[in-house]
Amino acid sequence: MKSKIITGLLITYMFYACSTKPYVVEMPANSIDSTRAPIFIVSHGWHTGIIVKASGLQKQLPVLKDRFKSAAYLEIGWGDQGFYQAEEITTAITLKAILWPTATVVHVVALPENIREYFSNVKSLCISENGYHSLITFLNNSFARNKQDRIIIMGKGIYGDSQFYRGTGSYHLFNTCNKWTAKGLKSAGFDINPSLKLTAESIMQYISTNTDTTLRCK
């Protein structure tokens, strides 16, 4: 009986976590269009990120245009503040990130036009224009704001021309960086269940096996 109760609580918590910040952005009903926009999903082994045209996100966040003037694309990642920014990953940092709700950051990296020359494990997708706008809104909502409604700089990023910003929501076992990526894909119009996507491998596997070939950019 006790094991059933624990299992039930874990399942409830896992699905509740899907509704935590940043929230999935629902696409408007009947929002089908023929225009396609490219995005990329990159895996770093344990962590995934979403790559979009710099101009798309910079329209909603002009401060990113000032910071990343020459970027063709921007990689956006979301995750635990302590784990993401740590110079050395320790057991204590890892356990804290997994077991307790912790503050989050958004990592933004300037990228060149040829994404595949920069990353080895990256998948391209072509999504509808409406899905693209919903995704950009989701990414925009992932940044926390101060009282002046400005995004909050947290420090230098971890590779390339990059920057950390304060994120929205809390990081924990059932609200991971990879669940965040799944929420982004859901916002873009993909039929994906973020509650079941806790690892980078599960995200990349979903793209490989569950997306129509028409949605894969060449």
C-alpha positions in Angstrom: 0.0 0.0 0.0 2.8 2.4 0.9 4.6 1.8 -2.4 1.4 2.5 -4.3 1.0 5.8 -2.4 4.6 6.8 -3.1 4.2 5.9 -6.8 1.0 7.9 -7.0 2.6 10.9 -5.5 5.6 10.7 -7.8 3.3 10.5 -10.9 1.2 13.4 -9.6 4.3 15.5 -9.0 5.8 14.6 -12.4 2.7 15.8 -14.3 2.3 18.8 -12.0 5.9 19.8 -12.9 4.8 20.1 -16.5 2.7 23.1 -15.5 5.6 24.9 -13.7 7.3 28.0 -15.1 8.2 28.6 -17.8 4.9 27.4 -19.2 4.2 25.9 -22.5 2.8 28.5 -24.9 -0.4 27.2 -26.6 -0.6 27.8 -30.3 -3.8 29.5 -31.5 -6.5 27.1 -32.7 -6.5 26.3 -36.5 -3.1 28.0 -36.8 -1.9 25.9 -39.8 0.3 27.7 -42.3 2.6 26.7 -45.1 5.5 29.0 -44.2 8.5 27.1 -42.6 11.1 28.5 -40.2 14.3 26.7 -39.2 15.2 25.8 -35.6 17.8 23.5 -34.2 18.0 21.2 -31.1 21.5 20.6 -29.8 22.6 17.9 -27.3 25.6 18.5 -25.0 25.4 14.9 -23.6 23.4 15.7 -20.4 21.8 18.9 -21.5 19.9 20.2 -24.6 19.5 23.7 -26.0 17.2 25.4 -28.5 18.8 27.3 -31.4 16.8 30.0 -33.3 17.6 32.8 -35.7 19.0 35.7 -33.6 16.7 38.2 -35.2 13.6 36.4 -34.1 14.3 36.6 -30.4 16.0 40.0 -30.6 12.7 41.5 -31.8 11.2 40.6 -28.4 14.4 41.2 -26.5 16.2 44.2 -28.1 18.8 44.0 -25.3 20.1 40.7 -26.9 20.7 42.6 -30.1 22.9 45.1 -28.3 24.8 42.2 -26.6 25.0 39.8 -29.6 25.3 42.3 -32.5 26.8 39.9 -35.1 25.2 36.6 -34.2 23.3 34.8 -37.0 21.7 32.4 -34.5 21.3 32.2 -30.7 21.5 29.0 -28.6 19.2 29.2 -25.6 19.6 26.9 -22.6 17.7 26.8 -19.3 18.9 25.1 -16.1 19.9 25.1 -12.5 21.9 28.2 -11.5 24.4 26.4 -9.3 25.0 23.5 -11.6 25.1 25.5 -14.8 27.5 28.1 -13.6 29.7 25.9 -11.5 33.4 25.8 -12.5 33.6 22.3 -11.0 30.6 19.9 -10.8 30.6 18.2 -7.4 28.3 15.6 -5.9 26.8 18.2 -3.6 25.9 20.5 -6.4 24.4 17.7 -8.4 22.2 16.4 -5.6 21.0 19.9 -4.7 20.0 20.5 -8.3 18.1 17.2 -8.5 16.5 17.0 -5.0 15.6 20.5 -4.1 13.8 23.2 -6.2 16.6 25.7 -7.1 16.9 29.0 -8.9 17.5 28.9 -12.6 19.4 30.7 -15.3 19.2 31.1 -19.1 22.3 30.6 -21.1 22.6 32.5 -24.4 25.3 31.8 -26.9 26.0 33.7 -30.2 26.4 31.3 -33.1 27.5 31.6 -36.8 25.4 30.8 -39.8 26.7 27.2 -40.2 25.4 25.6 -37.0 26.8 22.1 -37.9 30.4 23.5 -37.9 29.9 24.6 -34.3 28.1 21.5 -32.8 28.4 17.9 -33.6 25.1 16.5 -32.2 22.5 18.8 -33.5 19.2 18.2 -35.3 17.4 20.7 -37.6 13.6 21.2 -37.8 11.4 23.3 -40.0 8.4 24.5 -38.1 5.4 26.6 -39.1 5.6 30.4 -38.8 2.9 30.3 -36.1 4.8 27.6 -34.2 8.0 29.7 -34.5 6.3 32.7 -32.9 4.9 30.6 -30.1 8.4 29.1 -29.5 10.0 32.6 -29.5 7.4 33.7 -26.9 8.2 30.6 -24.8 11.9 31.5 -24.9 11.2 35.1 -24.1 9.1 34.0 -21.1 12.0 31.9 -19.8 13.9 35.1 -18.8 13.1 36.6 -15.4 12.5 40.3 -15.2 13.3 42.9 -12.5 10.9 45.6 -11.3 11.8 47.7 -14.4 10.7 44.7 -16.6 14.3 44.2 -17.7 16.0 40.8 -18.0 18.7 40.3 -15.4 22.4 39.6 -16.3 24.0 36.9 -14.1 27.5 36.7 -15.5 29.7 35.4 -18.3 28.6 32.2 -20.1 30.6 29.0 -20.3 31.7 28.9 -23.9 32.1 31.1 -26.9 30.4 34.5 -26.9 27.8 33.8 -24.2 26.0 35.3 -21.3 23.9 34.0 -18.3 20.6 35.7 -17.4 18.2 35.0 -14.5 15.6 32.4 -15.4 12.0 31.9 -14.5 10.8 28.8 -12.6 12.6 26.4 -10.4 14.9 23.5 -11.4 14.3 20.1 -9.8 14.2 16.4 -10.7 10.9 16.7 -12.6 11.6 20.1 -14.1 14.9 19.7 -15.8 16.7 21.5 -18.7 15.5 18.7 -21.0 11.9 19.1 -19.9 12.3 22.8 -20.7 13.4 21.9 -24.2 10.4 19.6 -24.6 8.2 22.5 -23.5 9.7 24.5 -26.2 9.0 21.9 -28.8 5.4 21.6 -27.5 5.1 25.4 -27.8 6.3 25.1 -31.4 3.5 22.7 -32.2 5.1 19.2 -31.7 3.0 16.4 -30.2 5.4 15.8 -27.3 4.8 15.1 -23.7 7.3 17.1 -21.6 6.5 15.0 -18.5 8.3 12.1 -20.1 11.3 13.9 -21.4 13.9 14.1 -18.6 17.1 13.3 -20.5 18.9 14.7 -23.5 18.8 11.3 -25.1 15.0 11.2 -24.9 14.7 14.5 -26.6 17.0 13.6 -29.5 15.3 10.2 -29.8 11.9 11.8 -30.1 13.1 14.1 -32.9 14.6 11.1 -34.7 11.6 8.8 -34.5 8.5 11.0 -34.0 8.9 13.9 -36.4 7.7 13.8 -40.0 10.5 14.1 -42.6 8.8 17.3 -43.9 9.7 18.9 -40.6 13.4 18.2 -40.9 15.4 20.9 -42.6 18.1 19.8 -44.9 
